[in-house]
């Protein structure tokens, strides 16, 4: 392929899969763009960043700045939701090239009459583009550049900053090279900062043994809001299958009165667009959505694409399932777990277009009811490109909708789901417990390419996962795990009230809850208060009041001299809010160490007074040295310091 341009533009970052996938931001975030821009020889090279929002008619252009080794940098701020496009352009700037060359000759006391005439020709090309005031100036330059009698004035103006700024403002671009276009999708700010609380509405009744309803949930909203949660996530609220219904403790035979798993969706009462009759009706649900919003809470729904054997889809769309020679369908499995009450969808069926459309219509139905957040069950067991299409179609009409991928699976699978458009992703935090594991994992999330597209959501527990380190653990372990999640990551969630009431009896040898709420009604003292509920509330409100905890990628780990003490520094964009968190990883004993202040990041020197205020206890300390002593007891295993300097 013939290409006369002498410019090479390559290694544009950020980008994913050569532009086949898009990076992510939220409104008002910055996209920092770098590119290698090369030219043969020694001509003056220029590069610019072009960007536009999907509804803009034209590109905005920003001149890029060179750093070193032929790298150029610039950035732009995202101000609207939706897609932005960006690209990098490089060119030889002949005007600046001329000014640079004539300047070197003038410094060498060479006579530059010919060069001034060349400059006049350059100005004659520009003069048609400039303002009236600039035009008068350029016409004067053209005159003095051509007139030998004004030589001294001409050489002074030829190298002036004023002329350089005009050249930069009105570049003449010949034989440019432009990179491919890349995209960034911009979400609302809740995509980056959210605090989730999960509970089963069927366990909300005040009366023990009675099935809860949406109306019962109303009395719990104030508690959840007071504790500082802004997202209330319900497991599936649809009719539950009666065929192969699971019994208590995940037994394969249900007894009379067993309610079954909420994820066994579909029965004679309907499917994915219907509500379990014992929870209430659609008007009850819509009313709950409205009342929750009044208290600053968005309700998130579970989106689980699977069917109980008696789901209407099974008879209405038999092609959506893979039938075996004996006329049965193999039930779902996620080894070692088995789901006898669920039929997996056969995604390679010939009627897949109607299947995909029904999946989209289901989402749109609930969005019309007022839902803008979906936690998606087992997305890694459905085709990746299906998710890319589905999420894209939803976002075209409803950019506020957010998707959380529940996929505790292989790293590259989780990454692929995020690349297909998932707003947030469950993570391995649930199992990361040692200092080395936590730092390694956080660096993987925040210092690699993943930071551009995968927004983590840290959950200490879920209905499916009762991690070994929480089983029969002391109160301090629950405090530690919540503090870790809430300060390391800006998106967090817990399954309650199991977590805050420290209910942890496991199935022996497994990371599962004994007598799991997934398969039965539970009765709780919903308004029980303890140290865990008190500190969860305090931490949640600290997060809301301190911007440094409202993003995840802004983290620097600090030395402590103790493998049982994890310390890190966080900051907001303009560094008006800076925090330092120290967490003991020992749930039983007191731990001491010395925290190394990040003096360069704080912009201070050794000996400068720093006041750190513990936002939990309100105790304050004055630090003057780079290394500072800390002590944490298991009864309160963390400091959340706000930094004043």
Secondary structure, 3 states (H helix, E strand, C coil): CCCCCCEEEEEEECCEHHHCECEEEECCCEEEEEEEEEECCCCCEEEEEEEEECCCCCCEEEECEECCCCEEEEEEECCCCEEEEEEEEEEECHHHHHHHHHHHHHHCCCCCHHHHHHHHHHHHHHCCCCCHHHHHHHHHHHHHHHCHHHHHHHHHHHCCHHHHHHHHHCCCCCCCEECCCEEEEEECHHHCCEEEEECCHHHCCCCCCCCCCHHHHHHHHHHHHHCCCCEEEECCCCCECCCCCCCHHHCCCCCCCCCCCCCCECECCECCCCCCCCCCCHHHHHHHHHHHHHCCCEEEEEECCCECCCCHHHHHCHHHCCECCCCCECEEEECCEEEEEEECCCCCCCCHHHHHHHHHHHHHHHHHCCCCEEEEECHHHCCHHHHHHHHHHHHHHCCCCEEEEECCCCHHHHHHHHHCCCCEEECHHHHCCCHHHHHHHHHHHHCCHHHHCCCEEEECCECCECCHHHCCCCHHHHHHHHHHHHHHCCEEEEECCCCCCCCCCECCCCCCECCCHHHCCCCCCCCCCCHHHHHHHHHHHHHHHCHHHCCCCCEEEECCCCCCEEEEEEECCCCCCEEEEEEECCCCCCEEEEEECCHHHHCCCCCCCEEEEECCCCCEEEECCCEEEEEEECCECEEEEEEEC
